[in-house]
Amino acid sequence: MKNTYNLRSIAAQAISQVLDRGQSLSTVLPDLQRNISDKDKSLLQELCFGVLRVLPQLEWYISQLMAKPMTGKQRTLHYLLMVGIYQLAYTRIPAHAALAETVNGATALKKPQLKGLINGVLRSFQRQQEQLEERVVNNASHHLHPSWLLARLQTAYPDHWEAIVAANNQKPPMWLRVNSLHHSTADYLSLLTQAEIKAYPHPEHPSALRLAEPTAVTKLPGFNEGWVTVQDVSAQGCAELLAPQENEYILDLCAAPGGKTTHILELAPTANVLAVDIDEQRLKRVKENLQRLKLHAKIIVGDGRTPDKWAKDEKFDRILLDAPCSATGVIRRHPDIKWLRRNDDIATLVTLQAEILEAIWPKLNVGGTLVYATCSILPDENSQQILQFLERHPEALLSDGTIAGHQILPEIEGGDGFFYARLTKKA
């Protein structure tokens, strides 16, 4: 049966919702994917994520091919052009199919009178592609990052910023966390080999396996039985650093979507875990992850700044605070972050993180451990945040080596950008 939808027009609408309405792709795509076949879902994701990954280059190409960009009610057609050029420049989709489907997208977007324009611009790109690609390398759009973020990375990492940018611009590797309650990592690696899925262990993270190629979870041995979870290797470091013990009372704060909650319980199955998040919708994912892995935690909707409302006079042996952050360490997974985040968001986030840290610290038992984690690579949110907290709290002791926590930078075949600091409370 022939599809009744035009995938390129749906991609253009998704990109419009991100760039013009400030919504994230993870919010936009589930609705748009409802009536789409599984095969087309992955192509839609490829088109949307791909366009947002290389957005400045696509903008530059269009500026070279048109006297002025399409604006106002025709703006979605501008994004349709991006989808068309992206296919021609970055995918193996046959050019004739990419052209035909993209031109038909104008009809699906109720602008059939602009089919000729879309066709003309895309054919011009085809004719000039080689020269344009040579010229784009010497253009400011080459780094594919907004200027404010580039400036922050250059200041924070004068020797490494180019490697960070290069890693951010790649498609991310797919990492698995083997559930040690079911298999050793070596045994699960054998199961993958039998299923003809190639994977590599990590030298430092005992449960982590990197797949040579991303794979549908339905093809992973025992996924529905809870044998394995998809989780980046850097994120796996959080629960490892927390080092949960059996029968302890543990708080996982800002817990959604539940990857760290379930990891804590895999490491200490009899721990009493309270998973708290401000977002009720996202907490459903925590529940789903716990059900799949057949693990149990108490789940509560709550604001980290007001723990007395949901924890009353309770105290915890360990607290994992995965703080709200700029997410600048996971840009390769969520390229829309580059265009949704603003420079002045950083100061707002730093204030919020400090408020949550201050509010939750009294809930930690003396002798207890708090792990502060972010998926950011900006010092303001990480090392500087922790140094300022230590100045305010002489009873807080940083217990992992470096002077202000451990910063991980994104690596092409490694983990995402992440920060952890482990604090213990002295008497």
N, C-alpha and C positions, 0 to 999 in steps of 0.2 A: 504493500500500500504506500502511495506517495505521501511524503510529509506535506502538511498543509501550512507549515510555518516557514519563514525565511530566517535562517540562523544568523546571517550577517546583520539583518535589521535588529534582531534581538540583542546581538553584541553591541551594536551602536547605541541602543537604548540603555543597556547596562552601563556603558562608559559615560553616557550623558548623566545618569543618576549619580555616578561617582564624582564627576568633574563639575557638574553644574549644581548638584544638590547636596554634595558633601556626604554621601552615604558610602559605606564600605562595600566592597564586592561580596564579602561574606554575608552581608545583609540582603543585598540586591539579587544575587544569583539564585538562591533557593526558590523564590517566587517565579522568576523567569524560566526556571528549568522544569516547572511542574509537568508540562505535557510534552516533554522532549525525550526522544529515545536516549538510552545510555551512551551509545556511540556519539551522538550529537552533543550530549552533555559535556563530554571531555573535549570536544572540538570548541564548544562555546567557551569553556574555561580557558583553553589555549589562546583563543582570540582575545578575550578580555584581559587576561593576565599579561599576555604578550604585548598588546597595545600599550598598557599602562607601564610595562617595564621599559619600553623604548619611546615613550611619548614625545620627548623633545625632538628626537630625530624625525618622527612622523610629522610633527608640526613644521619642522624646517623643510622637509620635502614638499609639503603642501604649499608653503610660502614661496617655493621656487616654481611651482607649477600653476599657481593661480594669482591673479593680480590682488585680490583681497579675499580673506576667509569668509565662509558662510556664517552668518550670525542670526540671532533672534530665533524665529520659528524654523529656520533652516539649519540650526546648529546640529541637530541629530544627523543631518546629511554630511556635515563636516566629519563627525565621528565614523560614519559609514565609509567615507573616503579613507580614513585611517585604517579601518578594518581591511579595506581592499589593498592598500599599499603594504600593510603588515604581511598579508598572505603572499604577495608577490616577492617581498624582500626577505622574509624570515621563515617561510614554511615550504614544505614540499608539495603543497596543494597545486595540482596542474593549473597553469596560468589561465587557460580557457574556462575552467570551472570556477576559479576565484573571481574572474571578471564577470561571468554570467550571473553568478549568485549575488555578487555585490551590486551589480546594476539592477537586478530584480528587487534588491532591498529597498530601492527608492519607491517602488510601487507598494511594497509592504508598509512603508512609512507614509503612505498616502501622498507621495510627491512624484507621481509618474512623469510629470513634465520635466523632471530634473535627471531622468535616466541618461539622456544624451550628454549632459555635463559630467556626470559620474564616469561614464564610459570614456569620454574624451580625456579627463584628467588621468585616469588609470592607464590608458594607452600611452599618454605622454610620459608617464613614469616608466613604463616598460621600455620605451625608446631611449630614454635618457638615464636609465637605471645605473649603468656603469659609471658615467661621469658624476652623477649625483652622489653615489656611494663613495667615490674618491674624495669629493669635496666635503662631505659631512664629517670625515675624520678630523679635519682641521677646524671644525666648528665648535662653538661653546656647548652645543647640545651633545657633544661626544660622551660626556660623563653620565648623562641620563639622570642627573640629580638636580633638585632645585638649588639655586645659588646659596641660600641661607644655610642649607644643610651641608653643602660642600665646604663652606667657610668654617662651620663648626668642626667638621671632621679634620680639615687641614690644621686648625688650631690645636685640637686635642691630640692628633696623631700625625705630626709633620712628616714622619718617616714611613707611615703605614697607610695613609689615607687612600692612596691609589689602589692598594691591594684590597682595602675594605670596599671601595666603590666597585672594583672588578667582581668581588664575591657577591655584592648586592645585585649586580646585573645578570647573574647566572640564574638558571633554574635550580631550585634547591634539591639536594639529595633527599632520599626517603630513608628515614631511620626507624628501626623497630626497637621496642623494649620487650625482651623475653620475660614472661611471667615465671619467676623462679619457683613458684608454688607448683608448677606443672612440669617444667623441663629445665635442664641446665642450658646455658647458651650454646654449648657445643652440640648438645642433642638436637636443639631446635635448628641449628645450622645444618645438621644432617637431613632433617625433614625438608628444609628449603632446597637442599641439593637434590633430594629425591623428586621434588616438585619442579626441578629444573629452573629454580630461582637462585641466581648467584648473589651472594652476600659476603660481607667482610666484617669481622669483629673489630671492636675498638680497643686499643691497648690499655686505656685507663678506666673505661666505664664497663663494668662486668656484664651488664645485661644488654648492651647496645650492639645492634647489627645494622650495617649500611647496605642497602640494596644497590646492586650495580645499575638497575633500571627501576624507576617507580613502577609499582604493580598494584592492581586493584586488590583491596583488602579481601574480597571474596576468594581470591586465589591463594591467600596465605593459609598454610596448614593451621587448623584449629582456631581461626580468628573468632568465629562465633562462640566457641567454647571458652574463650578468654585466655588462650595460650600466649597471646602476643598483643601488643598495643603499638600504634603508630605514634611515636614521640621523638622529637629531635634530641640528639645526644646531649646538647648543652642543657636542655630542660631536664634531662634525667639526672643531671648533677645536683639539682635542688634537694630531692629527697635523700640522695646519697649523703650529702653534706649535713642534712638534718639528723641523720643516723637514728631513726626512730627505734624505740625499744618496746618489747612486749608489755602490755598492760598499762602503758603510759597514757595520759590524757593529752591529746595533741590537737592543736588548732591549725587548720589549713585556711588561711584568710585570703580572700580574692581567689576562690578555689576553682571557679568555672574555667574551662569545660571539664576539669576533673582528672587530667592526666597525672598531676602530682598527688592528688588525693589517693588514687588507686595505687600509685607507686609506693606511697607510705605504707599502705596496707599489705602490699606484696612483701615489703621488707619486714613488717611487724604485724602479722595477721590478727593478733589479739589486742592491738592498740585500740584505744577508744578515740575515734577521730570525729571532730566536729568540722564540717565543711561549710564555710560562710562566704556568700557573695552578695553584692548589692543588686545584681541583675537576675530577677526571677526567671526570665526566659532562658538565660544561659545555664542556670542551675539544673534545668531539665537534662542538659547534656551530662552533668555530673551523675545524675540518677541513672541515665542510660549506660554510662561507662561502668558504674558500680554493678548494675544488673548483669551486664555482659560478662564481667569478671567474677560474678558471684561473691562480691565483697560487700561489707556493710559499714556505712558511716552515717552520722546524723547530719542532715542538711538543713540549713537555716538561711533565710534572706536577711541580710544585715549590712549596715554601713560600718566600715572599719574605723571610722572616726568616732563612733558612739557605741563602743562594746558593752557599756553598762546596760544598754537596752536589750541586748540579746544574750549576754554572758553573765548578767547580774554580778554576783560576787565570786564567780568561778575563777580558778587559776589553772594555768596549763604547764605541763612539763616541757613541752616543746611547741614552738609556733613557727609555721612557715608563712611568711608574708611575701606573696608574689605581687609586688606593688603595681598599681596602675602606672603606666609609663608611656614614653613616646613610641615604643616598639621599633626604634631605629636599628635594632639588632636582627629583626626578622623581615627586613624589606624584601629579600629575595622570595620569601613565601607570600608576602602581601605587598606587591609593588604599588598598590593604591596609597599606602602610607606616605609615599614621597609627595603625593599631590593633595592629600587630606590634611596632613600635619602642617602647622604654621610655626614660624620662629617663636612667636610669643606664647605658644602652647607650653613651651618647656618650663618657663618660670611658674606657670599655673600648676603643672604636674609636680614640680619640685615642692611647692607649698603643700599640695595634697599628700604627697608621700610623707613629708615631715609630720603632718597632722596625724596620719594613720600610725606612724611609728611611735609618736608620743602617746597616743591614746591606748595602744595595745601593749606597750612595754610594761605597765603596771600589772597586766594580766599574766605575766610570766613568773613562775615560781623562782625563788632564790635557788641558784644552782642550775636553773633551766637554760635551754638553748633557743635562740631565735635566729632563723635564717632570713635575711632580707635579700630578695632576688628581683631582678628586672630583666626584660628582654630588650634593654637599651644599651647603647654603647657611648652615651654622652656622660662625661664626668659629673656634670651638675646633678644628675639623677642617681649617681652611683657612688664613686669614691668620695666626692665632696659632701654628699648627703650623709654618708656614714661618719666622716671626720667631724662634721658639725654635731651629729648626734652624740659621738663619744665625748666631745667637749662639754656638752650639756649634762652628760650622765657618767660621772666617775665610777659608778657601780657597774657600768657596761664594759665588758672585756672582749676585744676582737680576738677570736681564737683560731684564725686560719692564716698563719704565715704573714702575708703581706701587710703593709701599713694601713690599707683601707679597703680590704676585700680583694676579690679576684675578678678581673675583667677578661672576658673571652671575646675575641673578635671573630666575625664570620669568616669561614674559610670555605673555599670552593668545594672541597670534598670532605670538609669537617662539619662542625656544628654551627648553629646560628650564633649571633652576637648575644652574650648573656653576662650578667653580673651577679655574684653572690658575696654576701658577707655573713659570717657566722658569729653571733654575739652570745656571750654567756653572762648571766647576772650574778655578780658577787654579793655577799652579805652586806 
